[in-house]
Amino acid sequence: MELKTQTTTRRALLRGAASLSLAATAGCVGDLRNVVGRDQSDRVSLRVKTLPTDSDPHAIHVARRLTNALEAVGAEVELLPMVEEELYRDVLINHQFDLYVAPFHGERDPDFLRPLFHSRYASERGWQNPFGYSDLELDDLLERQRRTAGDTRRSIVADAQTAVAEAQPCTVVAFADEILAARDDRFAGWRHVRPTRSLAYLAVRSVDGAGEAGEADGQSTLTALLRDKRPTRNLNPIAVEHRRRGTVTGLLYDALGTWYGGDVEPWLAADWRWDVHDDGGQHATIPLREARWHDGEPVTAGDVAFTYRFLSDTSLGRADSPVPTERFRGEASLVEGVSAIDERTVGIAFGETTKAVARRALTVPILPEHVWSERTGSASVAGVEVDEGTTTALVTDNLEAVGSGPFEVREVETDRRVVLTAAAEHFSESIGGSLGTVVGAVPYDRLVFRPLPSDEVAVETLAAGDADVVASSLGPGAVPQVGYADAVNLIVKPSRTFYHVGYNTRRAPLSNPRFRRAVARLIDKGAVVDDVFDGYSRPTASPVADRDWIAPALEWSGEDPVLPFAGENGELDVESARQEFVDAGYSYHDGGLYAR
């Protein structure tokens, strides 16, 4: 009995122990399920895309500094230099990027901020909000600045700049000076209009004896050097991934007006008359100068009307939804209606906007309807259609360009040169007004653009007398080389081109403004100006270059007024920078940066 009693007691104890064990195990299993059922934290991993050194020495150095800083704060980072066409195709067309570093060519009028940041363009291609950024309050500011003038508009534009600086859809780093070089023994006048502008090639004057120099056929030639091969592969004025400044295509196509002296002056337009309609919208009546396309057909008001419809929808209604151009989208969006009043007079309705803003729309290239109306179908490769959102117009290389500009295409050799010849009887030879004091008859027969692989080779070619001007901005390393070259002048001009870090806000963690702000504080803009640009640039917190428009709160005074560098004298304070990411909601494990 005692034994039985002891056995029973032992079994009871075992049952009790088992119950306790199961209870404990059940608790562990529950905890395990809670842990396993949650998504594990991911290490922050980013790819930084940019241009290679031989294409842009500034962008790669800024990108490398950013990459090193991101690695220092615990992120996994891959730096990817890419040729220009591929980079801009990834960023502007396909939106396949995390971060990128590249230049953007700003404009005189701050209305360029609207297509760059407005949420209505977040899914479009081109330099229309490539960041995918959305902020309804900013949208409202960008709309209102179009309808106001004077101090009211300045205040609204300032608020828009501040909103961008606070949210950081991109981090603006610096405005780069244009460093150019030109010989003065054959052609003069390069300082008056910088050679990155198409207008410069109509403004130069022949120096004594220059007309006698030329090629074997006796034709006088002006040779301009490029640091970009793309114009030898593509002359499509609306192809965004192939255009940097449009220097070459700007000579092939005329616009109604062109920027000169801080205003838009009539060009293909003989004049214009502005009226305000009852609905408050601006309207312009524009008579055209007599002009012909390079194939001999006359330029008509119908071509102008076609161009604005085409820029808004390159399918001309053939696609299920409009397929706008990837360039000139902001300018075209100002136009609400256009009509041919007669053969050489066009009427343009701009909607509710001021004349100062509406004039931007007059600077787009006018296209021949009889050529481009044949390019409205869906693009195809080897007979296979790409997609309805890409028309033939957007991807054609247009190497046999038919424009109405002062030059026409004679020959194109891929990666070697583009040869243009002066068009017969172009109106620029006798244009009046303020432009008439600058442009006139072209003092040479042929204009050749040659791409070269490096700044050093470009300056050597110029110094040897084998070229007349460098039409692309050089790096600061070329300045001493230019200084030692005989008969070569250095031309340095401030520009509206700003280098920036672009964030794809469609993707985490870049969708988080706190994360973007923490990244922005990793960049010492002052050190970048000194070390990367060798002083040939200006640090900035705003994408607006003109002092008349920059927000007072964003004026530079030794450091970024919104997001100062997390360190001193170019040296990152890693602990301070890491704390920025912790405060933004991220965590650290074994030195790595993780999303919580």
URRACOR-V253215 format. One line per field, one symbol per residue. ss: DSSP state (H for helix, E for strand, L for the rest). burial: # if it has 16 or more other C-alpha atoms within 10 Angstrom, else .. A space follows every 50 residues. Layout:
# URRACOR-V253215
ss: ???
burial: ???
This chain:
# URRACOR-V253215
ss: LHHHHHHHHHHHHHHHHHHHHHHHHHHHHHHHHHHHLLLLLLELEEEEEE ELLLLLHHHHHHHHHHHHHHHHLLLEEEEEEELHHHHHHHHHHLLLLLEE EEEEELLLLLLHHHHHHLHHHLLLLLLLLLLLLLLHHHHHHHHHHHHLLH HHHHHHHHHHHHHHHHHLLEEEEEEELEEEEEELLLEELLLLLLLLLLLH HHHLEELLLHHHLLLLLLLLEEEEEELLLHHHLLLLLLLHHHLLLLLLHH HHLLELEEEELLEEEELLELLLEEEELLLLLEEEEEEELLLELLLLLELL HHHHHHHHHHHHLLLLLLLLLLLLLLLLHHHHLLLLEEEEEELLEEEEEE ELLLHHHHHHHHHLELLLHHHHHHHLLELEELLEELLLLLEHHHHLLLLL LLLLLLEEEEEEELLLEEEEEELLLLHHHHLLLHHHHLLLLLLLLEEEEE ELLLHHHHHHHHHLLLLLEELLLLLHHHHHHHHHLLLEEEEEELLLEEEE EEELLLLLLLLLHHHHHHHHLLLLHHHHHHHLLLLLEEELLLLLLLLLLL LHHHLLLLLLLLLLLLEELLEELHHHHHHHHHHLLEEEELLEEEEL
burial: ..........................................####.### ##..#############.#########.####.#.########.#.#### ####.##.##########################...##.#########. ..################################.######.######## ######...##........########################..##### #########....#########...#....#########.####...### ################..#..##############..####..####### #####.#############..##.#####........########.#.#. ##########.#....#######..###..##..#..############# ##.###.######.#.##########.##.##..#.######..###### ######..#####################..##.###########...## #..#....##.######..#.###..######.#.###...####.
